[in-house]
Amino acid sequence: MLLLHRTILSIKSVEAEKVVTDNKFDAKGVRFDIYVEDEEGSRYDVEMQSVQTEQELLALRSRYYASMMDVDATNKGDEYRDMKKTVVIFLCNFAIFDGKLRQYNFIRCARQNKDLELKDNTEIIFLSSKGAKSDIIDEDVASFLDYMNGKTKTDNLFVKSIDKEVKAVNKDPTIRRNIMKWEMKLREEREYAASKALKEKNEFIIITSLKEKLPLTLIAKLAETTVSKVKEVAKKHNLENLIVNN
């Protein structure tokens, strides 16, 4: 498969749902869908993007994922010249960017000279099963993207092997239960993240409104909460002196 424009001789390790955090800082961690390391130490993150996402958010997410791969692969005392190649691959079942292509490979190059590559060993690849097929891509990649669109009947050996594994997984009750547990856990994590984000947003509204010396009842209405909750936040952030009663 000519997705990477190089041949991988062997796979050293494959991890599903690998979690990487930067313990040195209070930084946002990531959960990689599939995390692969080859015989040369190059690392690959493969992400399945089934929910249509804004182009800008996809780009920023790929940037952060690549940086966290470096955090995971680099140890104290390592030389910069020893940094291995990192590749982030997004599999999207919707049209991306201009919608004209099925495969987009991004590397860093000079704005003034597109032929001058930075050669920082980082590459971001987006595959779109809904691309307009105006590009010429590898046969295996093209067949795989068709498979993502539901085209299961094919003569392509690569896709046939994938379909065989998918069917085996669907028939195995143990694996299916594990998948259901994973999906439930992932849904719970997303709900928790959404709840946390809403709480932080409401606290921001309360703090800002307190500093503007708005009445308690108005602040509660703006933050969609209770007056007692507003007082609780004020106490937490030592802003009780800013409370204006009705």
HELIX and SHEET records of a PDB file:
HELIX    1   1 GLN A   55  ALA A   73  1                                  19    
HELIX    2   2 TYR A   80  ASP A   82  5                                   3    
HELIX    3   3 GLU A  139  MET A  148  1                                  10    
HELIX    4   4 LEU A  157  LYS A  171  1                                  15    
HELIX    5   5 PRO A  173  LYS A  211  1                                  39    
HELIX    6   6 LEU A  216  LEU A  222  1                                   7    
HELIX    7   7 VAL A  227  LYS A  236  1                                  10    
HELIX    8   8 GLU A  240  LEU A  242  5                                   3    
SHEET    1   A 6 ILE A  11  VAL A  20  0                                        
SHEET    2   A 6 VAL A  30  ASP A  38 -1                                        
SHEET    3   A 6 ARG A  43  GLN A  49 -1                                        
SHEET    4   A 6 THR A  86  CYS A  92  1                                        
SHEET    5   A 6 THR A 122  SER A 128  1                                        
SHEET    6   A 6 GLN A 103  PHE A 106 -1                                        
END                                                                             
